[in-house]
Amino acid sequence: MALDPAPVLAEARWGQVEGRGYRCSRLGSAQEEAVTPDRPSTGYGPSTYGDAFADVYDAWYGDGPDVALAVALVAGLARDGAALRARSPDAPRLLELGVGTGRLALPLAAEGLDVMGLDASTAMLARLAANDHDGLVVPVLGHMAGPLPDGPFDTVLCAFNGLLNLTSAADQAACLHAVRHVLGPGGVLVVEAFVPDLEGGSDRHVEVRRIGDSVLLDVSIREPQGQVVRGQQVELGPAGVRLRPWRIRYLGTDELDRLATGAGLRLAHRWSDWARSPFDPGAARHVSVFEAAAGV
C-alpha cells in the first residue's frame, strides 16, 4: 500500500521524537508516575521510553553530524560559567537531563568537564555504563521534574527533545524550577528541541522508517488539547512484533519562554541549530540558552 506523502510531510515538523554492572545515585522515585488530574494513570511513566529504546538507541540515534557541534557549544558555555564563578582550579560542572546512553555526556566528559547524567531508566543507565569504559560520567537515577542532584552546575543540558519527554505542562514547569535552583552564578540551561507546527499537521500519522530484514513503522496520534503525541515504534521481523512506546508534550518557543520566566530564567540566546545559525519563525529546531533572571 502506498503512503499518501501529505500527512508525512505535514508531520515533518514534529522532528525526531526522540531526546553498569554499575552503581548510581537514586533521587526520589523515577519508576512511578504520580496520578493527578493533570497526569492521569496511563501505564506510561518516566522510565517507559528509556526502557523501551535502550537496546536500539545507539544504533538508531547514536553518533550524528551534530554531536561535535553540540559538544563544542555546550563545553564552551560550561567553561564560561566556571570562569564567572571563579572555579578555575576545578573542572566545569555539567548536569545532563535524560542522559540516555551518553551520546553527548561522554564526549563532554572527554573534554574535561565534570559530568553528571540523570535518567529515569535503569536500562539506559546500564547502556551508559557499558559505553563509559573509563567511568567519566556520574550516573543518577531520577526524574527530570525533580528533585535534581545538588548543584551548583555551570551548565544543565536538556537535548534532543528531552524536555518534551515530560508529558505534562506541570512537569515541564517543575523541571525548569528545579534547574534554576541548581544553577551556579553565571550558569545556564541549554534546551534543544524541534519547533512544532501548532496549526497544521495531521492528528494521525503512520510512517515507514525502515525496510530490510525487518520493517520499522512509526505510528502516532496527536491530542491537540493537551499538546500530547502518543506513539509506537512498531518493528515487524522474523522474531515477531516488537512495540516501543513513546510520548511527548510539545510546546512552542513562546510557551517555553513563559515557563522559563515563571521559573526565574530568562532567554539569553536562541539559534536554529548547534552551529549557532540565526533562529527564525520557519526554523525546524531550536537551541535555546537560558540564564538566571536578575534579582531572582
Backbone as CSV, one residue per row, in Angstrom:
resi,resn,N_x,N_y,N_z,CA_x,CA_y,CA_z,C_x,C_y,C_z
1,MET,0.852,-1.193,0.000,0.000,0.000,0.000,0.880,1.232,0.000
2,ALA,0.676,2.131,-0.934,1.457,3.366,-1.000,0.958,4.351,0.037
3,LEU,1.903,5.037,0.639,1.535,6.043,1.626,1.253,7.367,0.951
4,ASP,0.225,8.049,1.409,-0.019,9.414,0.981,1.052,10.284,1.609
5,PRO,1.921,10.965,0.831,3.019,11.736,1.425,2.556,12.968,2.170
6,ALA,1.322,13.419,1.946,0.891,14.683,2.550,0.958,14.670,4.068
7,PRO,0.369,13.657,4.739,0.443,13.688,6.209,1.864,13.542,6.720
8,VAL,2.693,12.773,6.003,4.073,12.616,6.436,4.799,13.941,6.364
9,LEU,4.610,14.671,5.266,5.255,15.972,5.127,4.728,16.953,6.154
10,ALA,3.419,16.882,6.406,2.839,17.786,7.392,3.412,17.516,8.774
11,GLU,3.730,16.251,9.035,4.238,15.878,10.351,5.745,16.061,10.458
12,ALA,6.423,16.431,9.362,7.877,16.527,9.411,8.348,17.495,10.477
13,ARG,7.554,18.529,10.784,7.946,19.497,11.792,7.955,18.903,13.190
14,TRP,7.348,17.685,13.359,7.465,17.047,14.667,8.917,16.700,14.942
15,GLY,9.733,16.587,13.886,11.147,16.313,14.076,11.367,14.887,14.544
16,GLN,12.561,14.644,15.111,12.909,13.321,15.599,12.397,13.206,17.030
17,VAL,11.341,12.469,17.200,10.759,12.338,18.532,11.573,11.300,19.302
18,GLU,12.213,11.779,19.669,13.078,11.138,20.491,13.837,12.466,20.881
19,GLY,15.206,12.811,23.231,15.582,13.414,23.151,16.865,11.935,21.651
20,ARG,25.205,-0.508,34.186,26.516,-0.530,34.796,26.479,-1.743,35.719
21,GLY,26.693,-3.534,35.092,27.103,-3.630,36.480,27.541,-2.268,36.841
22,TYR,26.709,-1.524,37.461,27.013,-0.128,37.710,26.408,0.273,39.028
23,ARG,26.938,1.366,39.556,26.350,1.963,40.745,25.929,3.371,40.384
24,CYS,24.793,3.758,40.851,24.345,5.118,40.563,23.554,5.633,41.750
25,SER,23.503,6.953,41.842,22.681,7.579,42.867,21.222,7.480,42.464
26,ARG,20.340,7.536,43.432,18.903,7.498,43.161,18.269,8.719,43.816
27,LEU,17.498,9.460,43.043,16.807,10.633,43.569,15.310,10.408,43.469
28,GLY,14.616,10.404,44.612,13.167,10.251,44.578,12.783,8.925,43.950
29,SER,11.602,8.879,43.352,11.120,7.678,42.683,11.011,7.950,41.207
30,ALA,11.905,7.354,40.440,11.891,7.554,38.997,11.034,6.512,38.295
31,GLN,10.544,5.527,39.025,9.897,4.411,38.359,8.382,4.518,38.327
32,GLU,7.794,5.406,39.114,6.344,5.506,39.160,5.912,6.928,38.865
33,GLU,4.862,7.052,38.098,4.331,8.359,37.758,3.129,8.637,38.642
34,ALA,3.170,9.745,39.375,2.060,10.081,40.263,0.780,10.287,39.464
35,VAL,-0.341,9.920,40.050,-1.636,10.106,39.401,-2.251,11.395,39.921
36,THR,-2.445,12.357,39.038,-3.055,13.634,39.379,-4.040,13.975,38.278
37,PRO,-4.934,14.979,38.500,-5.829,15.381,37.415,-5.065,15.826,36.180
38,ASP,-3.852,16.398,36.388,-3.053,16.861,35.253,-2.343,15.701,34.572
39,ARG,-2.143,14.595,35.293,-1.378,13.479,34.760,-2.070,12.185,35.161
40,PRO,-3.129,11.782,34.460,-3.878,10.589,34.834,-3.050,9.329,34.663
41,SER,-3.488,8.268,35.342,-2.790,6.997,35.240,-2.985,6.397,33.854
42,THR,-1.888,6.063,33.181,-1.967,5.529,31.828,-1.069,4.332,31.639
43,GLY,-0.260,3.991,32.634,0.705,2.935,32.448,1.974,3.398,31.780
44,TYR,2.048,4.666,31.409,3.256,5.218,30.792,3.915,6.136,31.816
45,GLY,5.119,5.802,32.234,5.793,6.571,33.273,7.117,7.138,32.806
46,PRO,7.859,7.790,33.700,9.114,8.435,33.321,10.152,7.497,32.716
47,SER,10.130,6.215,33.104,11.151,5.289,32.607,10.725,4.532,31.354
48,THR,9.474,4.680,30.928,8.946,3.830,29.856,9.719,3.980,28.557
49,TYR,9.949,5.214,28.136,10.651,5.433,26.865,12.049,4.832,26.899
50,GLY,12.813,5.156,27.934,14.181,4.662,28.014,14.263,3.154,28.079
51,ASP,13.374,2.540,28.859,13.370,1.088,28.957,13.057,0.442,27.613
52,ALA,12.206,1.083,26.822,11.795,0.511,25.542,12.848,0.672,24.454
53,PHE,13.616,1.761,24.510,14.535,2.080,23.412,16.010,1.851,23.741
54,ALA,16.347,1.505,24.970,17.755,1.414,25.360,18.553,0.461,24.475
55,ASP,17.950,-0.672,24.089,18.705,-1.679,23.346,18.996,-1.273,21.908
56,VAL,18.266,-0.288,21.380,18.479,0.129,19.983,18.909,1.588,19.868
57,TYR,18.992,2.286,20.985,19.182,3.738,20.918,20.469,4.126,20.192
58,ASP,21.574,3.493,20.538,22.831,3.869,19.898,22.809,3.590,18.399
59,ALA,22.227,2.466,18.000,22.175,2.115,16.579,21.274,3.064,15.806
60,TRP,20.169,3.500,16.418,19.204,4.323,15.710,19.493,5.816,15.823
61,TYR,19.986,6.255,16.985,20.114,7.695,17.227,21.483,8.113,17.742
62,GLY,22.472,7.228,17.656,23.760,7.480,18.295,24.537,8.631,17.698
63,ASP,25.680,8.334,17.154,26.553,9.378,16.634,25.907,10.028,15.418
64,GLY,26.033,11.334,15.315,25.494,12.073,14.182,26.326,13.313,13.934
65,PRO,26.079,13.987,12.831,26.898,15.150,12.486,26.775,16.303,13.462
66,ASP,25.697,16.305,14.284,25.508,17.410,15.217,26.238,17.220,16.534
67,VAL,26.767,16.028,16.798,27.363,15.756,18.106,28.567,16.647,18.369
68,ALA,29.490,16.736,17.408,30.696,17.544,17.607,30.342,19.015,17.814
69,LEU,29.370,19.518,17.055,28.953,20.916,17.203,28.302,21.147,18.560
70,ALA,27.459,20.207,18.984,26.801,20.340,20.284,27.819,20.326,21.413
71,VAL,28.778,19.426,21.345,29.799,19.325,22.387,30.612,20.611,22.463
72,ALA,30.990,21.151,21.311,31.789,22.379,21.307,31.018,23.540,21.928
73,LEU,29.751,23.692,21.568,28.961,24.800,22.094,28.724,24.648,23.600
74,VAL,28.301,23.451,24.032,27.963,23.251,25.440,29.213,23.320,26.312
75,ALA,30.312,22.748,25.861,31.550,22.810,26.645,32.008,24.257,26.797
76,GLY,31.868,25.054,25.738,32.243,26.463,25.832,31.396,27.218,26.840
77,LEU,30.089,26.957,26.837,29.209,27.615,27.802,29.552,27.203,29.232
78,ALA,29.855,25.926,29.436,30.200,25.459,30.780,31.487,26.105,31.271
79,ARG,32.453,26.231,30.385,33.716,26.866,30.785,33.505,28.344,31.100
80,ASP,32.640,28.993,30.327,32.338,30.399,30.615,31.705,30.533,31.998
81,GLY,30.781,29.616,32.321,30.141,29.668,33.625,31.119,29.431,34.749
82,ALA,32.038,28.479,34.553,33.031,28.193,35.583,33.936,29.396,35.811
83,ALA,34.278,30.081,34.738,35.136,31.255,34.874,34.435,32.359,35.654
84,LEU,33.135,32.529,35.401,32.389,33.555,36.126,32.285,33.219,37.607
85,ARG,32.293,31.931,37.900,32.206,31.523,39.304,33.583,31.416,39.946
86,ALA,34.613,31.822,39.204,35.983,31.782,39.719,36.338,30.381,40.208
87,ARG,35.913,29.374,39.419,36.202,27.990,39.788,37.303,27.416,38.913
88,SER,38.231,28.250,38.464,39.241,27.807,37.525,40.050,26.597,37.982
89,PRO,40.292,26.396,39.299,41.038,25.187,39.684,40.238,23.906,39.456
90,ASP,38.937,24.010,39.340,38.087,22.831,39.202,37.530,22.750,37.789
91,ALA,37.178,21.530,37.376,36.550,21.350,36.080,35.150,21.943,36.093
92,PRO,34.715,22.524,34.974,33.324,22.998,34.886,32.357,21.845,35.144
93,ARG,31.271,22.123,35.869,30.306,21.088,36.237,29.099,21.143,35.299
94,LEU,28.714,19.976,34.788,27.586,19.879,33.864,26.661,18.760,34.298
95,LEU,25.373,19.038,34.255,24.337,18.037,34.507,23.542,17.858,33.222
96,GLU,23.494,16.617,32.713,22.640,16.350,31.557,21.382,15.640,32.019
97,LEU,20.232,16.195,31.635,18.935,15.600,31.942,18.535,14.681,30.791
98,GLY,18.165,13.447,31.124,17.887,12.478,30.072,19.175,12.065,29.392
99,VAL,20.152,11.626,30.181,21.484,11.358,29.646,21.495,10.183,28.682
100,GLY,20.554,9.257,28.840,20.484,8.125,27.926,21.748,7.287,27.953
101,THR,22.251,6.954,26.781,23.424,6.089,26.653,24.732,6.869,26.649
102,GLY,24.630,8.201,26.797,25.852,9.017,26.857,26.260,9.635,25.542
103,ARG,25.342,9.763,24.605,25.640,10.309,23.279,26.376,11.646,23.368
104,LEU,25.942,12.534,24.266,26.604,13.824,24.459,27.446,13.850,25.735
105,ALA,26.990,13.169,26.768,27.686,13.236,28.055,29.113,12.708,27.966
106,LEU,29.329,11.618,27.243,30.663,11.027,27.182,31.668,11.925,26.458
107,PRO,31.342,12.462,25.276,32.310,13.389,24.665,32.483,14.681,25.455
108,LEU,31.467,15.124,26.185,31.625,16.310,27.034,32.577,16.006,28.194
109,ALA,32.450,14.821,28.773,33.385,14.439,29.837,34.802,14.316,29.295
110,ALA,34.927,13.826,28.065,36.252,13.706,27.458,36.891,15.072,27.220
111,GLU,36.054,16.123,27.183,36.562,17.491,27.042,37.066,18.048,28.373
112,GLY,36.954,17.280,29.427,37.449,17.714,30.724,36.391,18.252,31.655
113,LEU,35.118,18.159,31.278,34.051,18.616,32.152,33.738,17.561,33.202
114,ASP,33.283,18.021,34.355,32.803,17.150,35.429,31.321,16.903,35.152
115,VAL,30.981,15.730,34.612,29.646,15.472,34.063,28.876,14.505,34.950
116,MET,27.643,14.896,35.249,26.692,14.035,35.935,25.511,13.837,34.983
117,GLY,25.042,12.601,34.859,23.957,12.311,33.929,22.771,11.696,34.626
118,LEU,21.615,12.330,34.499,20.390,11.854,35.143,19.481,11.191,34.119
119,ASP,18.905,10.060,34.490,17.930,9.399,33.634,16.966,8.619,34.517
120,ALA,15.733,8.476,34.052,14.718,7.734,34.800,14.754,6.250,34.502
121,SER,15.551,5.843,33.505,15.558,4.455,33.046,16.838,3.742,33.477
122,THR,16.679,2.661,34.249,17.847,1.866,34.615,18.457,1.194,33.388
123,ALA,17.635,0.878,32.393,18.156,0.259,31.177,19.064,1.222,30.428
124,MET,18.673,2.491,30.351,19.526,3.491,29.704,20.824,3.679,30.483
125,LEU,20.736,3.745,31.806,21.939,3.938,32.610,22.874,2.735,32.503
126,ALA,22.325,1.545,32.327,23.163,0.367,32.113,23.907,0.481,30.794
127,ARG,23.245,0.982,29.758,23.911,1.191,28.464,24.985,2.270,28.583
128,LEU,24.690,3.318,29.344,25.695,4.348,29.587,26.933,3.730,30.232
129,ALA,26.731,2.890,31.220,27.855,2.254,31.905,28.678,1.404,30.947
130,ALA,27.996,0.685,30.068,28.707,-0.155,29.107,29.529,0.690,28.136
131,ASN,29.063,1.880,27.826,29.784,2.773,26.909,30.882,3.563,27.611
132,ASP,30.746,3.746,28.924,31.644,4.611,29.687,32.776,3.777,30.292
133,HIS,33.719,3.389,29.458,34.765,2.462,29.875,35.660,3.052,30.965
134,ASP,35.806,4.363,30.993,36.694,4.999,31.959,35.949,5.593,33.156
135,GLY,34.658,5.379,33.249,33.890,5.897,34.378,33.900,7.407,34.474
136,LEU,33.741,8.078,33.334,33.849,9.539,33.291,32.576,10.247,33.741
137,VAL,31.431,9.609,33.563,30.140,10.245,33.844,29.537,9.640,35.110
138,VAL,29.104,10.491,36.019,28.448,10.028,37.246,26.965,9.809,36.935
139,PRO,26.465,8.568,37.015,25.063,8.312,36.688,24.152,8.542,37.888
140,VAL,22.979,9.092,37.616,21.991,9.329,38.666,20.629,8.867,38.154
141,LEU,19.970,8.018,38.916,18.617,7.581,38.580,17.633,8.570,39.175
142,GLY,16.869,9.232,38.327,15.932,10.229,38.830,15.047,10.764,37.729
143,HIS,14.131,11.623,38.121,13.116,12.192,37.236,13.494,13.638,36.923
144,MET,13.403,14.028,35.666,13.776,15.387,35.266,12.941,16.458,35.957
145,ALA,11.728,16.107,36.389,10.883,17.090,37.070,11.360,17.360,38.493
146,GLY,12.369,16.625,38.955,12.946,16.846,40.260,12.559,15.759,41.244
147,PRO,13.343,15.688,42.347,14.477,16.556,42.660,15.681,16.252,41.776
148,LEU,16.540,17.269,41.603,17.755,17.122,40.816,18.955,17.010,41.747
149,PRO,20.074,16.492,41.248,21.282,16.418,42.075,21.692,17.812,42.561
150,ASP,22.358,17.834,43.699,22.809,19.103,44.261,23.785,19.807,43.317
151,GLY,23.576,21.103,43.163,24.482,21.924,42.380,25.612,22.440,43.249
152,PRO,26.233,23.531,42.864,25.866,24.292,41.676,26.483,23.708,40.403
153,PHE,25.754,23.873,39.280,26.239,23.449,37.974,26.469,24.672,37.100
154,ASP,27.496,24.589,36.274,27.765,25.664,35.329,26.834,25.578,34.122
155,THR,26.447,24.354,33.785,25.510,24.152,32.674,24.611,22.965,32.986
156,VAL,23.328,23.114,32.684,22.388,21.997,32.675,21.940,21.830,31.227
157,LEU,22.042,20.620,30.728,21.756,20.334,29.324,20.537,19.433,29.218
158,CYS,19.608,19.820,28.343,18.424,19.003,28.065,18.257,18.974,26.547
159,ALA,18.878,17.992,25.904,18.988,17.967,24.437,18.030,16.956,23.822
160,PHE,17.948,17.018,22.481,17.249,16.016,21.672,15.822,15.803,22.151
161,ASN,15.088,16.911,22.315,13.676,16.880,22.718,13.465,16.356,24.140
162,GLY,14.514,16.382,24.958,14.406,15.810,26.295,13.317,16.436,27.137
163,LEU,13.188,17.769,27.086,12.166,18.434,27.889,10.770,17.992,27.475
164,LEU,10.602,17.643,26.196,9.296,17.234,25.693,8.904,15.845,26.182
165,ASN,9.879,15.078,26.656,9.566,13.760,27.203,8.835,13.851,28.537
166,LEU,8.810,15.030,29.132,7.939,15.272,30.276,6.548,15.541,29.722
167,THR,5.591,14.708,30.054,4.337,14.680,29.297,3.215,15.515,29.891
168,SER,3.554,16.442,30.790,2.558,17.400,31.265,3.216,18.763,31.412
169,ALA,2.407,19.805,31.276,2.927,21.161,31.464,3.441,21.346,32.883
170,ALA,2.780,20.696,33.851,3.210,20.820,35.241,4.614,20.261,35.436
171,ASP,4.912,19.115,34.823,6.245,18.525,34.961,7.298,19.356,34.230
172,GLN,6.936,19.911,33.069,7.887,20.754,32.352,8.233,21.996,33.168
173,ALA,7.214,22.608,33.779,7.459,23.773,34.635,8.284,23.380,35.859
174,ALA,7.976,22.225,36.455,8.721,21.770,37.629,10.181,21.542,37.292
175,CYS,10.445,21.014,36.118,11.825,20.793,35.688,12.582,22.112,35.619
176,LEU,11.972,23.124,35.014,12.642,24.417,34.885,12.886,25.052,36.251
177,HIS,11.931,24.931,37.158,12.131,25.436,38.521,13.287,24.701,39.203
178,ALA,13.330,23.378,39.045,14.391,22.598,39.672,15.755,22.973,39.105
179,VAL,15.808,23.202,37.797,17.073,23.615,37.170,17.546,24.945,37.735
180,ARG,16.610,25.883,37.866,17.004,27.210,38.376,17.682,27.084,39.734
181,HIS,17.231,26.176,40.552,17.770,26.048,41.915,19.148,25.401,41.957
182,VAL,19.549,24.703,40.890,20.866,24.050,40.916,21.889,24.749,40.034
183,LEU,21.493,25.828,39.343,22.451,26.595,38.545,23.318,27.457,39.456
184,GLY,24.611,27.477,39.157,25.509,28.359,39.877,25.501,29.751,39.265
185,PRO,26.166,30.702,39.889,26.295,32.052,39.312,26.904,31.969,37.915
186,GLY,26.240,32.585,36.964,26.712,32.523,35.586,26.349,31.246,34.865
187,GLY,25.654,30.323,35.553,25.282,29.059,34.937,24.126,29.214,33.963
188,VAL,24.011,28.262,33.034,22.970,28.338,32.012,22.300,26.976,31.816
189,LEU,21.074,27.032,31.333,20.325,25.863,30.887,20.300,25.882,29.365
190,VAL,20.630,24.751,28.741,20.593,24.619,27.287,19.505,23.618,26.927
191,VAL,18.549,24.048,26.122,17.432,23.200,25.693,17.471,23.083,24.176
192,GLU,17.450,21.858,23.678,17.342,21.618,22.231,16.064,20.846,21.970
193,ALA,15.274,21.302,20.998,14.026,20.604,20.682,13.549,21.017,19.296
194,PHE,12.608,20.256,18.764,12.011,20.653,17.491,10.975,21.749,17.729
195,VAL,10.695,22.507,16.682,9.684,23.569,16.737,8.402,23.003,16.127
196,PRO,7.353,22.812,16.908,6.144,22.188,16.370,5.354,23.141,15.480
197,ASP,4.633,22.554,14.544,3.650,23.292,13.764,2.359,23.283,14.576
198,LEU,2.066,24.378,15.242,0.940,24.416,16.170,-0.404,24.523,15.463
199,GLU,-0.393,24.814,14.180,-1.653,24.997,13.459,-1.967,23.845,12.523
200,GLY,-0.939,23.325,11.818,-1.195,22.325,10.788,-0.855,20.919,11.245
201,GLY,-0.749,20.028,10.269,-0.375,18.654,10.561,-1.572,17.762,10.806
202,SER,-1.372,16.495,10.576,-2.431,15.511,10.790,-2.410,15.033,12.236
203,ASP,-3.585,14.686,12.764,-3.653,14.162,14.119,-3.280,12.689,14.181
204,ARG,-3.222,12.020,13.023,-2.825,10.613,12.966,-1.727,10.470,11.918
205,HIS,-0.744,9.650,12.246,0.446,9.598,11.414,1.002,8.181,11.381
206,VAL,1.277,7.677,10.184,1.950,6.397,10.006,3.088,6.622,9.021
207,GLU,4.266,6.197,9.413,5.443,6.396,8.556,6.262,5.115,8.533
208,VAL,6.725,4.741,7.349,7.650,3.621,7.215,9.052,4.161,7.435
209,ARG,9.703,3.718,8.496,11.032,4.216,8.831,12.151,3.370,8.217
210,ARG,11.904,2.077,8.045,12.951,1.201,7.521,12.325,-0.067,6.973
211,ILE,12.887,-0.553,5.853,12.500,-1.847,5.292,13.781,-2.611,4.997
212,GLY,13.898,-3.796,5.518,15.066,-4.649,5.297,14.730,-6.037,5.777
213,ASP,15.595,-6.582,6.647,15.265,-7.873,7.254,14.038,-7.754,8.143
214,SER,13.793,-6.536,8.585,12.581,-6.244,9.345,11.982,-4.950,8.822
215,VAL,10.765,-4.679,9.249,10.081,-3.444,8.857,9.844,-2.618,10.119
216,LEU,10.200,-1.335,10.052,10.008,-0.446,11.194,9.007,0.634,10.810
217,LEU,7.924,0.706,11.575,6.886,1.707,11.367,6.849,2.638,12.559
218,ASP,6.522,3.902,12.312,6.253,4.846,13.391,4.785,5.234,13.290
219,VAL,4.031,4.936,14.325,2.586,5.184,14.346,2.286,6.111,15.517
220,SER,1.579,7.205,15.248,1.327,8.153,16.336,-0.019,8.832,16.169
221,ILE,-0.494,9.369,17.289,-1.724,10.153,17.301,-1.485,11.396,18.143
222,ARG,-1.944,12.514,17.628,-1.774,13.781,18.332,-3.067,14.180,19.018
223,GLU,-2.922,14.679,20.260,-4.057,15.169,21.029,-3.857,16.669,21.226
224,PRO,-4.387,17.501,20.329,-4.095,18.935,20.367,-4.464,19.620,21.682
225,GLN,-5.529,19.169,22.325,-5.977,19.855,23.533,-4.906,19.844,24.622
226,GLY,-4.211,18.722,24.768,-3.155,18.634,25.775,-1.766,18.776,25.199
227,GLN,-1.671,18.998,23.872,-0.386,19.102,23.171,0.457,17.850,23.378
228,VAL,-0.210,16.705,23.347,0.459,15.431,23.569,0.431,14.613,22.278
229,VAL,1.540,13.967,21.985,1.607,12.991,20.893,1.963,11.651,21.510
230,ARG,1.144,10.639,21.249,1.392,9.277,21.706,1.752,8.426,20.512
231,GLY,2.794,7.610,20.651,3.192,6.807,19.511,3.796,5.472,19.897
232,GLN,3.987,4.666,18.868,4.669,3.381,18.993,5.612,3.235,17.802
233,GLN,6.827,2.801,18.070,7.686,2.286,17.013,7.365,0.802,16.919
234,VAL,6.896,0.376,15.746,6.451,-0.998,15.547,7.464,-1.706,14.661
235,GLU,8.140,-2.704,15.216,9.137,-3.456,14.454,8.578,-4.837,14.142
236,LEU,8.491,-5.147,12.843,7.973,-6.426,12.365,9.142,-7.216,11.799
237,GLY,9.443,-8.354,12.392,10.591,-9.133,11.937,10.384,-10.615,12.122
238,PRO,11.425,-11.398,11.809,11.318,-12.861,11.921,10.948,-13.332,13.323
239,ALA,11.354,-12.555,14.334,11.064,-12.961,15.718,9.666,-12.541,16.169
240,GLY,8.963,-11.805,15.323,7.624,-11.362,15.676,7.500,-9.859,15.687
241,VAL,6.635,-9.348,16.542,6.337,-7.918,16.609,6.919,-7.345,17.896
242,ARG,7.624,-6.218,17.791,8.155,-5.530,18.969,7.587,-4.108,18.974
243,LEU,6.958,-3.734,20.073,6.401,-2.389,20.221,7.271,-1.587,21.173
244,ARG,7.615,-0.366,20.758,8.376,0.539,21.611,7.574,1.841,21.748
245,PRO,6.963,2.063,22.897,6.102,3.245,23.063,6.904,4.509,23.316
246,TRP,6.375,5.619,22.849,6.945,6.920,23.170,5.811,7.921,23.337
247,ARG,6.120,8.997,24.024,5.108,10.026,24.274,5.821,11.344,24.532
248,ILE,5.277,12.411,24.003,5.831,13.739,24.260,4.703,14.729,24.508
249,ARG,5.038,15.819,25.173,4.190,17.003,25.205,4.959,18.113,24.505
250,TYR,4.495,18.497,23.312,5.211,19.501,22.529,4.847,20.894,23.015
251,LEU,5.752,21.812,22.822,5.479,23.217,23.129,6.340,24.084,22.237
252,GLY,5.773,25.223,21.833,6.497,26.169,21.008,7.457,27.002,21.840
253,THR,8.253,27.790,21.155,9.246,28.598,21.867,8.592,29.672,22.733
254,ASP,7.446,30.196,22.340,6.774,31.210,23.166,6.351,30.620,24.507
255,GLU,5.769,29.415,24.486,5.362,28.786,25.737,6.581,28.420,26.574
256,LEU,7.616,27.925,25.930,8.842,27.604,26.664,9.379,28.834,27.381
257,ASP,9.381,29.957,26.690,9.889,31.193,27.308,9.024,31.619,28.491
258,ARG,7.705,31.431,28.380,6.822,31.780,29.505,7.094,30.882,30.709
259,LEU,7.245,29.586,30.458,7.538,28.674,31.565,8.880,29.007,32.201
260,ALA,9.853,29.350,31.371,11.172,29.703,31.895,11.104,30.967,32.743
261,THR,10.354,31.956,32.271,10.200,33.197,33.040,9.582,32.908,34.396
262,GLY,8.565,32.045,34.420,7.935,31.680,35.675,8.858,30.955,36.632
263,ALA,9.910,30.337,36.083,10.873,29.614,36.916,12.062,30.476,37.309
264,GLY,12.046,31.754,36.921,13.152,32.631,37.268,14.304,32.576,36.295
265,LEU,14.018,32.190,35.036,15.035,32.128,33.994,14.681,33.107,32.884
266,ARG,15.681,33.552,32.166,15.425,34.418,31.011,16.240,33.945,29.823
267,LEU,15.706,34.164,28.631,16.360,33.728,27.402,17.592,34.588,27.146
268,ALA,18.729,33.935,26.969,19.971,34.643,26.651,20.325,34.520,25.178
269,HIS,20.117,33.329,24.601,20.428,33.090,23.186,19.434,32.086,22.628
270,ARG,19.180,32.187,21.343,18.402,31.157,20.650,18.926,31.040,19.222
271,TRP,19.264,29.807,18.842,19.719,29.523,17.488,18.858,28.422,16.892
272,SER,19.006,28.203,15.591,18.222,27.160,14.927,18.958,25.825,14.876
273,ASP,20.223,25.799,15.316,20.987,24.550,15.346,22.212,24.743,16.225
274,TRP,22.990,23.674,16.369,24.182,23.727,17.215,25.294,24.569,16.607
275,ALA,25.188,24.884,15.314,26.189,25.730,14.660,25.906,27.214,14.891
276,ARG,24.912,27.530,15.704,24.521,28.893,16.044,23.973,29.664,14.844
277,SER,23.305,28.952,13.936,22.630,29.638,12.830,21.488,30.471,13.391
278,PRO,21.233,31.651,12.813,20.171,32.515,13.350,18.829,31.792,13.378
279,PHE,18.066,32.058,14.431,16.745,31.465,14.568,15.721,32.358,13.895
280,ASP,14.783,31.741,13.174,13.680,32.490,12.572,12.417,31.665,12.706
281,PRO,11.257,32.264,12.476,9.982,31.545,12.700,9.835,30.270,11.883
282,GLY,10.577,30.147,10.784,10.476,28.949,9.963,11.432,27.846,10.358
283,ALA,12.208,28.045,11.415,13.202,27.051,11.819,12.522,25.759,12.263
284,ALA,13.145,24.632,11.949,12.599,23.337,12.330,12.976,22.954,13.753
285,ARG,14.085,23.489,14.256,14.562,23.167,15.591,15.038,24.442,16.263
286,HIS,15.248,24.357,17.568,15.845,25.480,18.280,16.833,24.978,19.310
287,VAL,17.871,25.749,19.526,18.806,25.547,20.622,18.711,26.834,21.451
288,SER,18.151,26.723,22.651,17.874,27.880,23.477,18.714,27.844,24.739
289,VAL,19.295,28.990,25.084,20.141,29.115,26.265,19.471,30.063,27.243
290,PHE,19.224,29.586,28.461,18.567,30.386,29.487,19.533,30.618,30.639
291,GLU,19.451,31.798,31.242,20.240,32.129,32.407,19.315,32.622,33.509
292,ALA,19.833,32.697,34.715,19.013,33.171,35.826,18.619,34.622,35.596
293,ALA,17.349,34.925,35.821,16.880,36.303,35.673,17.448,37.154,36.800
294,ALA,17.708,38.400,36.512,18.273,39.314,37.506,17.324,39.450,38.695
295,GLY,17.885,39.392,39.887,17.107,39.595,41.092,16.294,38.412,41.542
296,VAL,16.463,37.262,40.874,15.686,36.068,41.247,16.579,35.113,42.016
